[in-house]
Amino acid sequence: MNKDVKYIQLPPIPEDIEVPAFEAIWLIAKMSHEEREDALIQLQAMLGDEDTSEMDCDTLQEILDKYGDVEEDNVFSEYIECIRRLLARLVLDSYDVAAYVYQKRCVEKLSLEEIMATSRLSSDALKMFVKYFDSRHTK
């Protein structure tokens, strides 16, 4: 038996977690302590300031520059690519949700409760999009 085997202990993960999110968790678990700290700083910079929601582009660029010259097989490089794919998917999914809610709310004139009764989307997501379209429609 090889004594140099390392193990990673993951926290309990919901069984219905989507693969891209699980991939991001897995890559973060494989990182060194310093890389994990940088990944957290990167995510916080992407989320932006709590009050203004503005992205901290300088911090993002510093982290990307720090890992920009490392070999492509680096875990952090894999993580960056994973996050890019995850964000692209979230954007595309949000377009689908927006189109669905627009159709139901603005075209079919359904109430929030009627939309919720026929949808598997979270109530928070539905409320957010209904509120957005209602504010646009009343102007």
Secondary structure, DSSP 8 states (H G I E B T S, - for coil): --TT----------TT--HHHHHHHHHHHHS-HHHHHHHHHHHHHHH--TTT----HHHHHHHHHHHHTS-TT-HHHHHHHHHHHHHHHHHHHHHHHHHHHHIIIIIS---HHHHHHT--S-HHHHHHHHHHHHHHHT-
